Amino acid sequence: MLQRPSQLFVVFIILSVCACSPTVKLSQPKQDTYTSSQQEQLNSRQPPSSPKGPHSENRAQEEELLKKAGELYSQHKYDQAIEVYTNILTSDPRSVVAYTNRGNIYRLQGKLDAALADFEQAIKIDSKYAPAYYRRCRLWIVKENLEEGLRDCSQAIAVAPGYAQAHAARGDIFSKQQNQEKAMIDYAQAIQLSPNYLYAYMQRATLYHGQAKFDEAIADYTQAIRIDPHIPLLYLNRGKIYAYQEKWDLAINDLNLLLEMEPQHSLGLFLRGDSYRRQKKFDLAFSDLNLGIQVDAGNAEFYYTRGLLYQETEDPESAIADYNQALDLGFNDSFIYFILGLAHEQNGNMYEALNYYDQFLSTTKVEDEFTKY
């Protein structure tokens, strides 16, 4: 394995370029996204601004029951809310509000056929009732029928141009269709119509983040945090960007806030530990990475990063053990072989060092590898 002097010569060039330092530049951060249930919960905080259904004979009593059902819905007491909406429909079979809201609960429960039947009945009663189109649009998104969803959201907007939620839902559809320009227009319109619309800021921030428009993403994450400072994922995603930009204090501040809410958040511990490492705050870095390994023992990234930390603190033997554990767990970046070579050289074992340098060179195009750092 050692009969390749040309490759070994490249190793010495690499060593001079890296100055024997294992620290590398972070890769571009990807945003963590919200589950569909999280999206629905956040979106439901922005109640529809839309016309009411036809006037019933006993409107006051119906309004009281609708209020009661809405409170049950907010408490996630869905079956009880359905019962109240059903009672309303028994006395007023033309209550489009009751049909629409009951259908929405059916949708959340995964009873999509029942939901669709309620939305269609509401539209049959009042073809200009925008919330019914909007809710059916959300149903089509769940069923991945984006064209039908687009038609319903557009109809909701046509009937009620100031309907912020419908604009946001149509933005979601455009985003799923990879039409980011139109998605941005709809999210912006939703925000203009409702300046404190949390969901629209979060969705637009996610889109900016995916486009690597980090300043714009930070601005939207920050605005979303102002509206609701209790959403961990906002701090995680903004912290990722700050870490990528090597703004370590800002990153750590966001990750501190995340970990106050979720003390055992695996990715939060990893990112804060690595940020501390890059600030040379080694005790704090060890604390986070050690806890992270307890929380997520199967995560190769923790062992790799703790290996870097051991190496930087002149403990190459522990570094080697962590790198090997990372490889056993499936760590697949060939740069680890170069780092292992450095650790063995640091530990005084040049023969093993050269073996790992050779393995690195045999699995990597060196010029391609170093374009990443």
DOPA-831650 format. One line per 4 residues: their letters; for each residue x, y, z of C-alpha. Coordinates in Angstrom, 1 decimal. Last residue first. Layout:
<rs>
a	X Y Z | ... .
</rs>
This chain:
<rs>
yktf	-13.6 23.5 2.5 | -15.7 21.7 -0.2 | -13.3 22.5 -3.1 | -10.8 20.4 -1.1 .
edev	-12.4 17.1 -1.9 | -12.6 17.7 -5.6 | -8.9 18.5 -6.0 | -8.1 15.4 -3.9 .
ktts	-10.2 13.0 -5.9 | -11.0 10.7 -3.2 | -11.1 6.9 -2.4 | -7.5 6.0 -3.1 .
lfqd	-6.2 9.2 -1.7 | -8.0 8.7 1.7 | -6.8 5.1 1.8 | -3.2 6.2 1.2 .
yynl	-3.5 8.8 3.9 | -4.9 6.1 6.2 | -2.0 3.7 5.4 | 0.5 6.6 5.8 .
aeym	-0.8 7.3 9.3 | -0.7 3.7 10.3 | 3.1 3.6 9.4 | 3.6 7.0 11.0 .
ngnq	2.4 5.9 14.5 | 3.5 8.7 16.8 | 0.1 9.6 18.2 | 0.0 12.8 16.1 .
ehal	0.8 10.7 13.1 | -2.1 8.4 14.0 | -4.4 11.4 14.5 | -3.4 13.0 11.2 .
glif	-4.0 9.7 9.3 | -7.4 9.4 11.0 | -8.2 12.9 9.7 | -7.2 11.9 6.2 .
yifs	-9.4 8.8 6.5 | -12.3 10.9 7.8 | -12.1 12.9 4.6 | -13.8 9.9 2.9 .
dnfg	-17.2 11.1 4.2 | -19.3 8.0 4.8 | -19.9 7.7 8.5 | -21.7 4.4 8.7 .
ldla	-21.9 3.6 12.4 | -18.7 1.6 12.3 | -17.0 4.6 10.6 | -18.1 6.9 13.5 .
qnyd	-16.8 4.3 16.0 | -13.4 4.3 14.2 | -13.3 8.1 14.3 | -14.2 8.0 18.1 .
aias	-11.4 5.5 18.9 | -8.9 7.5 16.8 | -9.8 10.7 18.7 | -9.3 9.0 22.0 .
epde	-5.8 8.0 21.0 | -5.1 11.4 19.5 | -5.7 13.3 22.8 | -4.0 16.6 22.1 .
teqy	-7.0 18.9 22.7 | -7.5 19.4 19.0 | -7.5 15.7 18.4 | -10.0 15.1 21.1 .
llgr	-12.3 17.7 19.6 | -12.0 16.3 16.1 | -12.9 12.9 17.6 | -15.9 14.6 19.3 .
tyyf	-17.0 15.7 15.8 | -16.7 12.2 14.3 | -18.4 10.6 17.3 | -21.3 13.0 17.2 .
eang	-21.6 12.7 13.4 | -21.9 8.9 13.7 | -25.4 9.2 15.4 | -26.2 5.8 16.9 .
advq	-25.8 7.0 20.5 | -28.4 9.7 20.2 | -29.3 10.9 23.7 | -26.1 9.6 25.4 .
igln	-24.0 10.7 22.4 | -25.6 14.2 22.6 | -24.7 14.4 26.3 | -21.1 13.7 25.5 .
ldsf	-21.2 16.2 22.6 | -22.7 19.0 24.7 | -20.3 18.6 27.6 | -17.3 18.1 25.4 .
aldf	-18.0 21.4 23.6 | -18.5 23.2 26.9 | -15.1 22.0 28.1 | -13.5 22.8 24.7 .
kkqr	-14.4 26.4 24.4 | -12.1 26.7 21.4 | -14.6 28.9 19.6 | -14.8 26.2 16.9 .
rysd	-15.4 23.6 19.6 | -18.2 25.7 21.1 | -19.9 25.8 17.7 | -19.5 22.0 17.4 .
grlf	-21.1 21.5 20.8 | -23.9 23.9 19.9 | -24.6 22.2 16.6 | -24.6 18.7 18.1 .
lgls	-26.7 19.6 21.1 | -29.3 21.2 18.9 | -29.3 18.2 16.5 | -30.0 15.9 19.4 .
hqpe	-32.7 17.9 21.2 | -32.3 16.7 24.8 | -32.9 20.0 26.6 | -36.0 20.8 24.4 .
mell	-37.3 24.3 25.5 | -34.0 25.5 27.1 | -32.2 23.7 24.3 | -33.8 25.8 21.6 .
lnld	-33.0 29.0 23.5 | -29.4 27.9 23.9 | -29.3 27.0 20.2 | -30.3 30.5 19.3 .
nial	-27.6 32.0 21.5 | -25.0 29.6 20.3 | -25.6 30.6 16.7 | -25.4 34.3 17.5 .
dwke	-22.1 33.7 19.3 | -20.8 31.5 16.5 | -21.4 33.8 13.6 | -19.5 31.4 11.4 .
qyay	-21.9 32.1 8.5 | -22.8 28.4 8.5 | -23.3 28.7 12.3 | -25.6 31.7 11.9 .
ikgr	-27.6 29.7 9.3 | -28.0 26.7 11.6 | -29.0 29.0 14.4 | -31.8 30.4 12.3 .
nlyl	-33.0 26.9 11.6 | -32.8 25.7 15.2 | -34.3 28.9 16.7 | -37.3 28.6 14.4 .
lpih	-37.6 24.9 15.2 | -38.0 25.5 18.9 | -41.3 27.5 18.6 | -41.9 29.5 21.8 .
pdir	-41.0 33.0 20.7 | -44.3 33.5 18.8 | -44.8 36.8 16.8 | -41.2 38.0 17.5 .
iaqt	-39.9 34.5 16.6 | -41.8 34.7 13.3 | -40.2 38.1 12.6 | -36.7 36.7 13.3 .
ydai	-37.3 33.6 11.1 | -38.4 36.0 8.3 | -35.3 38.2 8.6 | -33.0 35.2 8.9 .
aedf	-34.5 33.7 5.7 | -33.9 37.0 3.9 | -30.3 37.1 5.1 | -29.9 33.4 4.2 .
kaqg	-31.0 33.4 0.6 | -29.6 29.9 0.2 | -32.7 28.9 -1.9 | -33.8 26.3 0.7 .
hylt	-33.5 29.0 3.4 | -35.6 31.4 1.4 | -38.3 28.8 1.0 | -38.2 27.9 4.7 .
arqm	-38.4 31.6 5.6 | -41.4 31.9 3.3 | -43.2 29.1 5.1 | -42.4 30.4 8.5 .
yayl	-43.5 34.0 7.7 | -46.7 32.6 6.2 | -47.4 30.5 9.3 | -46.9 33.4 11.7 .
ynps	-49.5 35.8 10.1 | -48.7 38.9 12.1 | -48.8 41.2 9.1 | -52.2 39.8 7.8 .
lqia	-53.0 41.0 4.3 | -49.4 41.9 3.6 | -48.2 38.6 5.0 | -50.6 36.6 2.8 .
qayd	-49.5 38.7 -0.2 | -45.9 37.9 0.5 | -46.7 34.2 0.9 | -48.6 34.3 -2.4 .
imak	-45.8 36.1 -4.3 | -43.1 33.8 -2.8 | -45.1 30.7 -4.0 | -45.3 32.2 -7.5 .
eqnq	-41.6 32.6 -7.7 | -41.0 29.2 -6.1 | -42.8 27.2 -8.7 | -41.3 23.9 -7.6 .
qksf	-44.8 22.3 -7.7 | -44.7 21.7 -3.9 | -43.9 25.5 -3.6 | -46.8 26.4 -5.8 .
idgr	-49.0 24.3 -3.6 | -47.7 25.9 -0.4 | -48.2 29.3 -1.9 | -51.8 28.4 -2.7 .
aaha	-52.2 27.5 1.0 | -50.6 30.9 2.0 | -52.9 32.8 -0.3 | -56.0 30.9 1.0 .
qayg	-54.9 31.7 4.6 | -54.7 35.5 3.8 | -58.3 35.8 2.5 | -58.4 39.4 1.4 .
pava	-59.5 38.5 -2.1 | -62.6 36.7 -0.8 | -64.5 35.1 -3.7 | -61.6 35.1 -6.1 .
iaqs	-59.2 34.1 -3.3 | -61.4 31.1 -2.4 | -61.6 30.2 -6.1 | -57.8 30.3 -6.4 .
cdrl	-57.5 28.0 -3.4 | -60.0 25.6 -4.9 | -58.4 25.5 -8.3 | -54.9 25.1 -6.8 .
geel	-56.1 22.2 -4.6 | -57.7 20.5 -7.6 | -54.3 20.8 -9.4 | -52.4 19.7 -6.3 .
nekv	-54.1 16.4 -5.8 | -51.6 15.2 -3.2 | -54.4 13.8 -1.0 | -53.2 16.0 1.8 .
iwlr	-53.0 19.0 -0.6 | -56.6 18.2 -1.8 | -57.8 18.4 1.8 | -56.1 21.8 2.2 .
crry	-58.0 23.0 -0.9 | -61.2 21.6 0.5 | -60.6 23.8 3.6 | -60.0 26.9 1.3 .
yapa	-63.0 26.2 -0.8 | -65.2 25.8 2.3 | -63.6 28.9 3.8 | -64.6 31.0 0.7 .
yksd	-68.4 30.6 1.0 | -69.5 31.9 -2.5 | -71.1 28.6 -3.7 | -73.3 28.6 -0.6 .
ikia	-75.5 25.5 -0.1 | -73.6 23.3 -2.6 | -70.3 24.7 -1.3 | -71.2 23.6 2.2 .
qefd	-72.3 20.2 1.0 | -69.0 19.8 -0.9 | -67.0 20.6 2.2 | -69.0 18.1 4.3 .
alaa	-68.6 15.3 1.7 | -64.9 16.0 1.4 | -64.4 15.7 5.2 | -66.3 12.4 5.3 .
dlkg	-64.1 11.0 2.5 | -61.0 12.3 4.2 | -61.5 10.8 7.6 | -57.8 11.4 8.5 .
qlry	-58.7 12.9 11.9 | -57.5 16.3 10.7 | -59.7 16.0 7.6 | -62.7 15.1 9.8 .
ingr	-62.0 18.1 11.9 | -62.0 20.3 8.7 | -65.3 18.7 7.6 | -66.9 19.7 10.9 .
ntya	-65.7 23.2 10.4 | -67.0 23.4 6.9 | -70.4 21.8 7.6 | -70.9 23.9 10.7 .
vvsr	-70.0 27.1 8.9 | -72.2 26.2 5.9 | -75.2 25.9 8.2 | -78.0 24.8 5.9 .
pdst	-79.2 21.8 7.9 | -80.0 24.1 10.8 | -81.5 22.2 13.8 | -79.8 18.9 13.0 .
lint	-76.8 20.8 11.5 | -76.2 22.5 14.9 | -76.3 19.1 16.6 | -73.7 17.8 14.2 .
yvei	-71.5 20.7 14.9 | -71.7 20.0 18.6 | -71.0 16.3 18.2 | -68.0 17.1 15.9 .
aqdy	-66.6 19.4 18.7 | -66.9 16.5 21.2 | -65.1 14.2 18.8 | -62.4 16.8 18.2 .
khqs	-61.4 17.7 21.8 | -58.2 19.2 20.5 | -58.6 22.1 23.1 | -58.8 24.6 20.2 .
yleg	-61.5 22.4 18.6 | -63.5 22.3 21.9 | -63.3 26.1 22.0 | -64.6 26.3 18.4 .
akkl	-67.4 24.0 19.2 | -68.5 26.2 22.0 | -68.3 29.3 19.8 | -70.4 27.5 17.1 .
leee	-72.9 26.6 19.8 | -73.2 30.3 20.9 | -73.5 31.4 17.3 | -76.2 28.9 16.7 .
qarn	-78.2 30.2 19.7 | -77.9 33.8 18.4 | -78.7 32.8 14.8 | -82.0 31.1 15.5 .
eshp	-83.6 31.7 12.1 | -80.3 31.1 10.2 | -78.4 33.7 8.2 | -76.5 32.3 5.3 .
gkps	-72.8 31.6 5.9 | -70.4 34.1 7.4 | -68.0 36.1 5.2 | -64.3 35.5 5.5 .
sppq	-61.3 36.2 7.7 | -60.2 32.7 8.5 | -58.6 32.2 11.9 | -54.8 32.4 12.0 .
rsnl	-53.8 30.1 14.8 | -55.0 27.2 12.6 | -51.8 27.7 10.5 | -49.6 26.7 13.4 .
qeqq	-51.5 23.6 14.2 | -51.8 22.7 10.6 | -48.1 23.1 9.9 | -47.2 21.1 13.0 .
ssty	-49.5 18.3 11.8 | -48.0 18.4 8.3 | -44.5 18.2 9.8 | -42.4 21.3 9.8 .
tdqk	-39.1 21.5 8.0 | -35.5 21.5 9.2 | -33.6 23.9 7.0 | -30.5 22.7 5.2 .
pqsl	-27.2 24.3 6.1 | -24.5 24.7 3.5 | -21.5 22.7 4.5 | -19.4 23.8 7.5 .
kvtp	-15.8 24.7 6.8 | -13.2 22.3 8.1 | -11.2 22.0 11.3 | -8.8 19.0 11.3 .
scac	-5.7 21.2 11.4 | -2.4 19.7 10.2 | -1.5 23.0 8.5 | -4.3 22.2 6.1 .
vsli	-2.5 23.3 3.0 | 0.9 22.0 4.2 | -0.6 18.6 5.2 | -2.4 18.4 1.8 .
ifvv	0.9 19.0 0.0 | 2.5 16.3 2.1 | -0.3 14.0 1.2 | 0.2 14.8 -2.5 .
flqs	3.8 13.5 -2.3 | 2.3 10.3 -0.7 | 0.2 10.0 -3.8 | 3.2 10.3 -6.2 .
prql	5.2 7.9 -4.0 | 2.7 5.1 -4.4 | 4.3 1.9 -3.1 | 2.9 2.3 0.5 .
m	0.0 0.0 0.0 .
</rs>
